[in-house]
């Protein structure tokens, strides 16, 4: 049985840990609200941009001869898939529950499935946790790494990832680009999801969870509405060269914001649970301390009584 000094030391240690987890919970709670607001603000723009880009993309199908000079003309052509490019979005820090483990576990499962189909996976890693995990457990080619951006991602961060992955696609290093990230649902919930980005057709035909369904009266379009023919000014090449980088960058920026909000929400929940568990442990240790103290007092009384009886 532990002595009183050991139990007191343990109670003090747990109380110190509880103060830390409580402070981290409060910090995460303050940050997650701002992150949620950024996500809510980005979703309508992403939704409208996707709709506009879909219309332009469909219009470009009739201008195949006009876009031969565009560096993104290959995006409108089908390509046999040999190399699969995947952007994995994790966090830079731990203490956020199973957030990182869920993403990284899915990344390794995806890597195994791709190799089983005879294809070659190539990764772009976002966040120190993904970088460390792949350095230790994977031998797949890494196209790039970005660290220190998961807490507060910026458009410049998304542009860097988009440029690297798009250039790898144009150079023939990869034939598709998917993003493995999390979709922020609420303060206590998120989902791991894979978003197809390139070929662009795969994303246009896909209904992503990160962008809300356009069933609002503000966005709804009657089936009887006629879509006007689009005029591509100044020309189709300039339109394609401008819109593709903007589209890929905006999609990645939205997914980075979703990941940041999911990470903070997971950290807030994990620290809340840790604080509660520390309180329960302190209660149990206090009860144990009282029992040991009472046992020691009883033992001392028995020894005094025994000594007094021996003197008679």
Short mmCIF file of the C-alpha atoms (twelve columns), coordinates in Angstrom:
data_MODEL
# 
_entry.id   MODEL 
# 
loop_
_atom_site.group_PDB 
_atom_site.id 
_atom_site.type_symbol 
_atom_site.label_atom_id 
_atom_site.label_alt_id 
_atom_site.label_comp_id 
_atom_site.label_asym_id 
_atom_site.label_seq_id 
_atom_site.Cartn_x 
_atom_site.Cartn_y 
_atom_site.Cartn_z 
_atom_site.pdbx_PDB_model_num 
ATOM 1   C CA . UNK A 1   0.000   0.000  0.000   1 
ATOM 2   C CA . UNK A 2   1.444   3.451  -0.928  1 
ATOM 3   C CA . UNK A 3   2.348   5.762  1.920   1 
ATOM 4   C CA . UNK A 4   0.791   9.163  2.576   1 
ATOM 5   C CA . UNK A 5   3.703   11.074 1.055   1 
ATOM 6   C CA . UNK A 6   3.405   9.247  -2.272  1 
ATOM 7   C CA . UNK A 7   -0.347  9.841  -2.447  1 
ATOM 8   C CA . UNK A 8   0.059   13.551 -1.606  1 
ATOM 9   C CA . UNK A 9   2.685   13.868 -4.329  1 
ATOM 10  C CA . UNK A 10  0.377   12.185 -6.822  1 
ATOM 11  C CA . UNK A 11  -2.570  14.399 -5.938  1 
ATOM 12  C CA . UNK A 12  -0.390  17.478 -6.394  1 
ATOM 13  C CA . UNK A 13  0.819   16.204 -9.777  1 
ATOM 14  C CA . UNK A 14  -2.719  15.484 -11.004 1 
ATOM 15  C CA . UNK A 15  -3.914  18.913 -9.868  1 
ATOM 16  C CA . UNK A 16  -1.093  20.554 -11.825 1 
ATOM 17  C CA . UNK A 17  -2.051  18.549 -14.906 1 
ATOM 18  C CA . UNK A 18  -5.700  19.501 -14.429 1 
ATOM 19  C CA . UNK A 19  -4.779  23.201 -14.428 1 
ATOM 20  C CA . UNK A 20  -2.902  22.742 -17.704 1 
ATOM 21  C CA . UNK A 21  -5.717  20.835 -19.420 1 
ATOM 22  C CA . UNK A 22  -8.272  23.357 -18.173 1 
ATOM 23  C CA . UNK A 23  -6.209  26.218 -19.610 1 
ATOM 24  C CA . UNK A 24  -5.785  24.380 -22.933 1 
ATOM 25  C CA . UNK A 25  -9.517  23.716 -23.078 1 
ATOM 26  C CA . UNK A 26  -10.285 27.403 -22.580 1 
ATOM 27  C CA . UNK A 27  -7.762  28.448 -25.237 1 
ATOM 28  C CA . UNK A 28  -9.133  25.906 -27.728 1 
ATOM 29  C CA . UNK A 29  -12.699 27.000 -26.989 1 
ATOM 30  C CA . UNK A 30  -11.782 30.609 -27.723 1 
ATOM 31  C CA . UNK A 31  -10.017 29.700 -30.964 1 
ATOM 32  C CA . UNK A 32  -12.535 27.176 -32.273 1 
ATOM 33  C CA . UNK A 33  -15.290 29.764 -32.451 1 
ATOM 34  C CA . UNK A 34  -13.164 31.975 -34.675 1 
ATOM 35  C CA . UNK A 35  -12.217 28.954 -36.779 1 
ATOM 36  C CA . UNK A 36  -15.875 27.986 -37.112 1 
ATOM 37  C CA . UNK A 37  -16.741 31.519 -38.236 1 
ATOM 38  C CA . UNK A 38  -14.027 31.346 -40.903 1 
ATOM 39  C CA . UNK A 39  -15.427 28.042 -42.154 1 
ATOM 40  C CA . UNK A 40  -19.001 29.351 -42.231 1 
ATOM 41  C CA . UNK A 41  -17.829 32.426 -44.137 1 
ATOM 42  C CA . UNK A 42  -15.802 30.414 -46.679 1 
ATOM 43  C CA . UNK A 43  -18.472 27.845 -47.552 1 
ATOM 44  C CA . UNK A 44  -20.890 30.110 -49.495 1 
ATOM 45  C CA . UNK A 45  -18.040 31.528 -51.601 1 
ATOM 46  C CA . UNK A 46  -16.704 28.025 -52.291 1 
ATOM 47  C CA . UNK A 47  -20.179 26.871 -53.253 1 
ATOM 48  C CA . UNK A 48  -20.766 29.726 -55.703 1 
ATOM 49  C CA . UNK A 49  -17.264 29.433 -57.124 1 
ATOM 50  C CA . UNK A 50  -17.812 25.722 -57.728 1 
ATOM 51  C CA . UNK A 51  -21.074 26.466 -59.542 1 
ATOM 52  C CA . UNK A 52  -19.493 29.127 -61.743 1 
ATOM 53  C CA . UNK A 53  -16.451 27.003 -62.477 1 
ATOM 54  C CA . UNK A 54  -18.707 24.080 -63.391 1 
ATOM 55  C CA . UNK A 55  -20.515 26.241 -65.953 1 
ATOM 56  C CA . UNK A 56  -17.260 27.531 -67.415 1 
ATOM 57  C CA . UNK A 57  -15.743 24.054 -67.469 1 
ATOM 58  C CA . UNK A 58  -18.720 22.665 -69.374 1 
ATOM 59  C CA . UNK A 59  -18.553 25.594 -71.805 1 
ATOM 60  C CA . UNK A 60  -14.869 24.922 -72.474 1 
ATOM 61  C CA . UNK A 61  -15.715 21.466 -73.784 1 
ATOM 62  C CA . UNK A 62  -16.850 23.182 -76.982 1 
ATOM 63  C CA . UNK A 63  -13.534 25.057 -77.305 1 
ATOM 64  C CA . UNK A 64  -11.053 22.194 -77.362 1 
ATOM 65  C CA . UNK A 65  -9.348  23.611 -80.429 1 
ATOM 66  C CA . UNK A 66  -9.083  27.040 -78.782 1 
ATOM 67  C CA . UNK A 67  -7.405  25.923 -75.547 1 
ATOM 68  C CA . UNK A 68  -4.555  23.905 -77.045 1 
ATOM 69  C CA . UNK A 69  -2.175  26.664 -75.949 1 
ATOM 70  C CA . UNK A 70  -3.230  26.529 -72.311 1 
ATOM 71  C CA . UNK A 71  -0.946  24.877 -69.763 1 
ATOM 72  C CA . UNK A 72  -4.096  23.380 -68.194 1 
ATOM 73  C CA . UNK A 73  -5.557  21.911 -71.376 1 
ATOM 74  C CA . UNK A 74  -4.705  18.425 -70.089 1 
ATOM 75  C CA . UNK A 75  -7.289  18.889 -67.345 1 
ATOM 76  C CA . UNK A 76  -10.039 18.558 -69.948 1 
ATOM 77  C CA . UNK A 77  -8.586  15.372 -71.380 1 
ATOM 78  C CA . UNK A 78  -8.854  11.875 -69.954 1 
ATOM 79  C CA . UNK A 79  -5.554  10.372 -68.788 1 
ATOM 80  C CA . UNK A 80  -4.653  6.844  -67.842 1 
ATOM 81  C CA . UNK A 81  -3.942  6.719  -64.127 1 
ATOM 82  C CA . UNK A 82  -0.597  5.363  -62.925 1 
ATOM 83  C CA . UNK A 83  0.396   7.739  -60.114 1 
ATOM 84  C CA . UNK A 84  -2.078  9.002  -57.517 1 
ATOM 85  C CA . UNK A 85  -1.327  12.284 -55.752 1 
ATOM 86  C CA . UNK A 86  -2.799  12.724 -52.280 1 
ATOM 87  C CA . UNK A 87  -2.677  15.764 -50.000 1 
ATOM 88  C CA . UNK A 88  -2.907  14.670 -46.344 1 
ATOM 89  C CA . UNK A 89  -4.007  17.420 -43.937 1 
ATOM 90  C CA . UNK A 90  -3.142  16.805 -40.275 1 
ATOM 91  C CA . UNK A 91  -2.211  19.076 -37.353 1 
ATOM 92  C CA . UNK A 92  1.137   20.333 -36.098 1 
ATOM 93  C CA . UNK A 93  0.466   19.521 -32.438 1 
ATOM 94  C CA . UNK A 94  -1.024  16.647 -30.502 1 
ATOM 95  C CA . UNK A 95  -3.367  16.575 -27.499 1 
ATOM 96  C CA . UNK A 96  -6.409  16.679 -29.786 1 
ATOM 97  C CA . UNK A 97  -7.946  13.262 -29.198 1 
ATOM 98  C CA . UNK A 98  -7.982  10.876 -32.152 1 
ATOM 99  C CA . UNK A 99  -7.965  13.657 -34.765 1 
ATOM 100 C CA . UNK A 100 -4.493  12.911 -36.145 1 
ATOM 101 C CA . UNK A 101 -4.709  9.154  -35.696 1 
ATOM 102 C CA . UNK A 102 -7.982  9.051  -37.667 1 
ATOM 103 C CA . UNK A 103 -6.483  10.991 -40.593 1 
ATOM 104 C CA . UNK A 104 -3.135  9.174  -40.631 1 
ATOM 105 C CA . UNK A 105 -4.734  5.745  -40.243 1 
ATOM 106 C CA . UNK A 106 -6.966  6.496  -43.250 1 
ATOM 107 C CA . UNK A 107 -3.926  7.739  -45.208 1 
ATOM 108 C CA . UNK A 108 -2.044  4.489  -44.646 1 
ATOM 109 C CA . UNK A 109 -5.147  2.470  -45.508 1 
ATOM 110 C CA . UNK A 110 -5.504  4.480  -48.718 1 
ATOM 111 C CA . UNK A 111 -1.816  3.970  -49.514 1 
ATOM 112 C CA . UNK A 112 -2.219  0.214  -49.123 1 
ATOM 113 C CA . UNK A 113 -5.346  0.122  -51.318 1 
ATOM 114 C CA . UNK A 114 -3.679  2.150  -54.082 1 
ATOM 115 C CA . UNK A 115 -0.646  -0.148 -54.136 1 
ATOM 116 C CA . UNK A 116 -2.951  -3.182 -54.182 1 
ATOM 117 C CA . UNK A 117 -4.476  -1.839 -57.424 1 
ATOM 118 C CA . UNK A 118 -1.028  -1.672 -59.016 1 
ATOM 119 C CA . UNK A 119 -0.809  2.135  -58.792 1 
ATOM 120 C CA . UNK A 120 1.787   4.366  -57.155 1 
ATOM 121 C CA . UNK A 121 0.724   6.768  -54.381 1 
ATOM 122 C CA . UNK A 122 2.572   10.063 -53.934 1 
ATOM 123 C CA . UNK A 123 1.859   12.358 -51.009 1 
ATOM 124 C CA . UNK A 124 1.953   16.023 -50.051 1 
ATOM 125 C CA . UNK A 125 1.940   16.229 -46.252 1 
ATOM 126 C CA . UNK A 126 0.454   19.093 -44.250 1 
ATOM 127 C CA . UNK A 127 1.161   19.172 -40.500 1 
ATOM 128 C CA . UNK A 128 4.014   17.825 -38.373 1 
ATOM 129 C CA . UNK A 129 2.032   14.780 -37.270 1 
ATOM 130 C CA . UNK A 130 1.606   13.469 -40.820 1 
ATOM 131 C CA . UNK A 131 5.220   14.322 -41.664 1 
ATOM 132 C CA . UNK A 132 6.529   12.372 -38.657 1 
ATOM 133 C CA . UNK A 133 4.240   9.395  -39.274 1 
ATOM 134 C CA . UNK A 134 5.198   9.026  -42.945 1 
ATOM 135 C CA . UNK A 135 8.892   9.462  -42.167 1 
ATOM 136 C CA . UNK A 136 8.657   6.534  -39.772 1 
ATOM 137 C CA . UNK A 137 6.188   4.131  -41.382 1 
ATOM 138 C CA . UNK A 138 6.017   4.830  -45.136 1 
ATOM 139 C CA . UNK A 139 8.429   4.645  -48.059 1 
ATOM 140 C CA . UNK A 140 6.152   6.365  -50.594 1 
ATOM 141 C CA . UNK A 141 7.404   9.394  -52.517 1 
ATOM 142 C CA . UNK A 142 6.721   12.722 -50.818 1 
ATOM 143 C CA . UNK A 143 6.032   15.595 -53.231 1 
ATOM 144 C CA . UNK A 144 6.175   18.280 -50.568 1 
ATOM 145 C CA . UNK A 145 5.726   19.156 -46.903 1 
ATOM 146 C CA . UNK A 146 4.126   22.086 -45.102 1 
ATOM 147 C CA . UNK A 147 4.325   22.594 -41.344 1 
ATOM 148 C CA . UNK A 148 3.189   25.338 -39.010 1 
ATOM 149 C CA . UNK A 149 0.054   26.252 -40.961 1 
ATOM 150 C CA . UNK A 150 -2.657  24.030 -39.469 1 
ATOM 151 C CA . UNK A 151 -3.597  26.429 -36.644 1 
ATOM 152 C CA . UNK A 152 -4.363  29.411 -38.885 1 
ATOM 153 C CA . UNK A 153 -4.086  28.557 -42.606 1 
ATOM 154 C CA . UNK A 154 -3.888  31.386 -45.119 1 
ATOM 155 C CA . UNK A 155 -4.596  31.732 -48.825 1 
ATOM 156 C CA . UNK A 156 -0.836  31.847 -49.445 1 
ATOM 157 C CA . UNK A 157 -0.477  28.421 -47.800 1 
ATOM 158 C CA . UNK A 158 -3.205  27.017 -50.044 1 
ATOM 159 C CA . UNK A 159 -1.569  28.623 -53.100 1 
ATOM 160 C CA . UNK A 160 1.759   26.941 -52.300 1 
ATOM 161 C CA . UNK A 161 0.158   23.500 -52.032 1 
ATOM 162 C CA . UNK A 162 -1.951  24.081 -55.160 1 
ATOM 163 C CA . UNK A 163 1.065   25.186 -57.216 1 
ATOM 164 C CA . UNK A 164 3.155   22.203 -56.133 1 
ATOM 165 C CA . UNK A 165 0.454   19.634 -56.844 1 
ATOM 166 C CA . UNK A 166 -0.735  21.222 -60.087 1 
ATOM 167 C CA . UNK A 167 2.832   21.451 -61.386 1 
ATOM 168 C CA . UNK A 168 3.386   17.784 -60.491 1 
ATOM 169 C CA . UNK A 169 0.248   16.956 -62.495 1 
ATOM 170 C CA . UNK A 170 1.387   19.006 -65.501 1 
ATOM 171 C CA . UNK A 171 4.856   17.413 -65.354 1 
ATOM 172 C CA . UNK A 172 3.296   13.945 -65.450 1 
ATOM 173 C CA . UNK A 173 4.498   12.962 -61.967 1 
ATOM 174 C CA . UNK A 174 0.903   12.303 -60.865 1 
ATOM 175 C CA . UNK A 175 -2.295  11.648 -62.786 1 
ATOM 176 C CA . UNK A 176 -4.862  12.583 -60.119 1 
ATOM 177 C CA . UNK A 177 -5.009  14.791 -57.043 1 
ATOM 178 C CA . UNK A 178 -7.137  13.928 -54.006 1 
ATOM 179 C CA . UNK A 179 -7.224  15.634 -50.607 1 
ATOM 180 C CA . UNK A 180 -7.560  13.604 -47.401 1 
ATOM 181 C CA . UNK A 181 -8.884  15.939 -44.727 1 
ATOM 182 C CA . UNK A 182 -11.671 16.407 -42.183 1 
ATOM 183 C CA . UNK A 183 -15.072 18.007 -42.584 1 
ATOM 184 C CA . UNK A 184 -16.108 20.176 -39.645 1 
ATOM 185 C CA . UNK A 185 -19.634 19.236 -38.546 1 
ATOM 186 C CA . UNK A 186 -19.978 20.805 -35.098 1 
ATOM 187 C CA . UNK A 187 -18.034 21.573 -31.948 1 
ATOM 188 C CA . UNK A 188 -18.103 17.891 -31.019 1 
ATOM 189 C CA . UNK A 189 -18.097 16.198 -34.391 1 
ATOM 190 C CA . UNK A 190 -16.061 15.967 -37.599 1 
ATOM 191 C CA . UNK A 191 -15.701 13.486 -40.453 1 
ATOM 192 C CA . UNK A 192 -12.646 12.223 -42.330 1 
ATOM 193 C CA . UNK A 193 -13.248 12.581 -46.065 1 
ATOM 194 C CA . UNK A 194 -11.456 12.339 -49.425 1 
ATOM 195 C CA . UNK A 195 -12.095 15.159 -51.892 1 
ATOM 196 C CA . UNK A 196 -11.190 14.644 -55.585 1 
ATOM 197 C CA . UNK A 197 -9.593  17.771 -57.066 1 
ATOM 198 C CA . UNK A 198 -7.922  16.853 -60.352 1 
ATOM 199 C CA . UNK A 199 -9.060  15.748 -62.890 1 
ATOM 200 C CA . UNK A 200 -11.412 18.665 -62.410 1 
ATOM 201 C CA . UNK A 201 -14.269 16.693 -63.919 1 
ATOM 202 C CA . UNK A 202 -14.242 14.313 -60.939 1 
ATOM 203 C CA . UNK A 203 -14.840 17.174 -58.508 1 
ATOM 204 C CA . UNK A 204 -17.547 18.819 -60.591 1 
ATOM 205 C CA . UNK A 205 -19.463 15.531 -60.777 1 
ATOM 206 C CA . UNK A 206 -18.958 14.975 -57.029 1 
ATOM 207 C CA . UNK A 207 -21.186 16.374 -54.299 1 
ATOM 208 C CA . UNK A 208 -18.804 17.267 -51.444 1 
ATOM 209 C CA . UNK A 209 -19.938 17.439 -47.846 1 
ATOM 210 C CA . UNK A 210 -17.827 20.488 -47.141 1 
ATOM 211 C CA . UNK A 211 -20.014 22.582 -49.451 1 
ATOM 212 C CA . UNK A 212 -23.698 22.684 -48.443 1 
ATOM 213 C CA . UNK A 213 -26.341 21.513 -50.845 1 
ATOM 214 C CA . UNK A 214 -27.764 24.412 -52.796 1 
ATOM 215 C CA . UNK A 215 -31.359 23.941 -51.686 1 
ATOM 216 C CA . UNK A 216 -31.831 27.431 -50.255 1 
ATOM 217 C CA . UNK A 217 -34.430 29.640 -51.878 1 
ATOM 218 C CA . UNK A 218 -31.597 32.120 -52.465 1 
ATOM 219 C CA . UNK A 219 -29.634 29.593 -54.517 1 
ATOM 220 C CA . UNK A 220 -32.357 27.347 -55.918 1 
ATOM 221 C CA . UNK A 221 -32.834 27.241 -59.667 1 
ATOM 222 C CA . UNK A 222 -36.063 26.156 -61.277 1 
ATOM 223 C CA . UNK A 223 -35.772 23.319 -63.796 1 
ATOM 224 C CA . UNK A 224 -37.509 25.536 -66.327 1 
ATOM 225 C CA . UNK A 225 -34.817 28.237 -66.077 1 
ATOM 226 C CA . UNK A 226 -32.710 28.565 -69.185 1 
ATOM 227 C CA . UNK A 227 -28.955 28.818 -68.894 1 
ATOM 228 C CA . UNK A 228 -27.488 31.479 -71.165 1 
ATOM 229 C CA . UNK A 229 -24.529 30.716 -73.379 1 
ATOM 230 C CA . UNK A 230 -21.258 31.822 -71.824 1 
ATOM 231 C CA . UNK A 231 -18.957 34.210 -73.643 1 
ATOM 232 C CA . UNK A 232 -15.327 33.534 -72.790 1 
ATOM 233 C CA . UNK A 233 -13.487 36.868 -72.829 1 
ATOM 234 C CA . UNK A 234 -10.777 37.673 -73.764 1 
ATOM 235 C CA . UNK A 235 -10.345 34.028 -74.863 1 
ATOM 236 C CA . UNK A 236 -10.706 30.464 -73.636 1 
ATOM 237 C CA . UNK A 237 -6.990  30.050 -72.899 1 
ATOM 238 C CA . UNK A 238 -6.881  33.040 -70.534 1 
ATOM 239 C CA . UNK A 239 -10.066 31.914 -68.803 1 
ATOM 240 C CA . UNK A 240 -8.712  28.411 -68.214 1 
ATOM 241 C CA . UNK A 241 -5.287  29.647 -67.071 1 
ATOM 242 C CA . UNK A 242 -6.880  32.010 -64.549 1 
ATOM 243 C CA . UNK A 243 -9.703  29.891 -63.190 1 
ATOM 244 C CA . UNK A 244 -7.978  26.538 -62.648 1 
ATOM 245 C CA . UNK A 245 -5.375  27.840 -60.144 1 
ATOM 246 C CA . UNK A 246 -8.067  29.883 -58.395 1 
ATOM 247 C CA . UNK A 247 -10.386 26.877 -58.201 1 
ATOM 248 C CA . UNK A 248 -7.762  24.457 -56.842 1 
ATOM 249 C CA . UNK A 249 -6.399  27.048 -54.394 1 
ATOM 250 C CA . UNK A 250 -9.864  27.956 -53.112 1 
ATOM 251 C CA . UNK A 251 -10.769 24.303 -52.628 1 
ATOM 252 C CA . UNK A 252 -7.560  23.628 -50.692 1 
ATOM 253 C CA . UNK A 253 -8.012  26.768 -48.603 1 
ATOM 254 C CA . UNK A 254 -11.536 25.710 -47.667 1 
ATOM 255 C CA . UNK A 255 -10.313 22.226 -46.721 1 
ATOM 256 C CA . UNK A 256 -7.480  23.708 -44.640 1 
ATOM 257 C CA . UNK A 257 -10.015 25.840 -42.764 1 
ATOM 258 C CA . UNK A 258 -12.192 22.778 -42.207 1 
ATOM 259 C CA . UNK A 259 -9.199  20.880 -40.850 1 
ATOM 260 C CA . UNK A 260 -8.209  23.739 -38.534 1 
ATOM 261 C CA . UNK A 261 -11.718 23.973 -37.071 1 
ATOM 262 C CA . UNK A 262 -11.912 20.185 -36.671 1 
ATOM 263 C CA . UNK A 263 -8.538  20.090 -34.907 1 
ATOM 264 C CA . UNK A 264 -9.486  22.831 -32.435 1 
ATOM 265 C CA . UNK A 265 -12.863 21.242 -31.748 1 
ATOM 266 C CA . UNK A 266 -11.170 17.873 -31.141 1 
ATOM 267 C CA . UNK A 267 -8.616  19.528 -28.833 1 
ATOM 268 C CA . UNK A 268 -11.345 21.306 -26.867 1 
ATOM 269 C CA . UNK A 269 -13.236 18.036 -26.403 1 
ATOM 270 C CA . UNK A 270 -10.082 16.097 -25.483 1 
ATOM 271 C CA . UNK A 271 -8.965  18.685 -22.928 1 
ATOM 272 C CA . UNK A 272 -12.467 18.850 -21.459 1 
ATOM 273 C CA . UNK A 273 -12.454 15.075 -21.017 1 
ATOM 274 C CA . UNK A 274 -8.928  15.190 -19.574 1 
ATOM 275 C CA . UNK A 275 -9.949  17.853 -17.059 1 
ATOM 276 C CA . UNK A 276 -12.972 15.812 -16.020 1 
ATOM 277 C CA . UNK A 277 -10.890 12.633 -15.711 1 
ATOM 278 C CA . UNK A 278 -8.301  14.488 -13.618 1 
ATOM 279 C CA . UNK A 279 -11.074 15.591 -11.264 1 
ATOM 280 C CA . UNK A 280 -12.263 11.991 -10.917 1 
ATOM 281 C CA . UNK A 281 -8.713  10.819 -10.242 1 
ATOM 282 C CA . UNK A 282 -8.218  13.489 -7.577  1 
ATOM 283 C CA . UNK A 283 -11.418 12.333 -5.878  1 
ATOM 284 C CA . UNK A 284 -10.268 8.699  -5.893  1 
ATOM 285 C CA . UNK A 285 -6.810  9.610  -4.636  1 
ATOM 286 C CA . UNK A 286 -8.281  11.763 -1.867  1 
ATOM 287 C CA . UNK A 287 -10.444 8.862  -0.704  1 
ATOM 288 C CA . UNK A 288 -7.417  6.564  -0.810  1 
ATOM 289 C CA . UNK A 289 -5.379  9.145  1.120   1 
ATOM 290 C CA . UNK A 290 -8.042  9.368  3.823   1 
ATOM 291 C CA . UNK A 291 -8.223  5.587  4.101   1 
ATOM 292 C CA . UNK A 292 -4.442  5.256  4.446   1 
ATOM 293 C CA . UNK A 293 -4.330  8.100  6.981   1 
ATOM 294 C CA . UNK A 294 -7.134  6.554  9.034   1 
ATOM 295 C CA . UNK A 295 -5.419  3.163  8.870   1 
ATOM 296 C CA . UNK A 296 -2.172  4.743  10.090  1 
ATOM 297 C CA . UNK A 297 -3.974  6.501  12.945  1 
ATOM 298 C CA . UNK A 298 -5.741  3.262  13.906  1 
ATOM 299 C CA . UNK A 299 -2.440  1.395  13.818  1 
ATOM 300 C CA . UNK A 300 -0.821  3.990  16.071  1 
ATOM 301 C CA . UNK A 301 -3.717  3.782  18.553  1 
ATOM 302 C CA . UNK A 302 -3.454  -0.006 18.602  1 
ATOM 303 C CA . UNK A 303 0.271   0.217  19.216  1 
ATOM 304 C CA . UNK A 304 -0.258  2.679  22.112  1 
ATOM 305 C CA . UNK A 305 -2.989  0.479  23.650  1 
ATOM 306 C CA . UNK A 306 -0.811  -2.607 23.220  1 
ATOM 307 C CA . UNK A 307 2.118   -0.870 24.872  1 
ATOM 308 C CA . UNK A 308 -0.062  0.259  27.783  1 
ATOM 309 C CA . UNK A 309 -1.404  -3.258 28.246  1 
ATOM 310 C CA . UNK A 310 2.128   -4.621 28.271  1 
ATOM 311 C CA . UNK A 311 3.117   -2.290 31.107  1 
ATOM 312 C CA . UNK A 312 0.355   -3.525 33.416  1 
# 
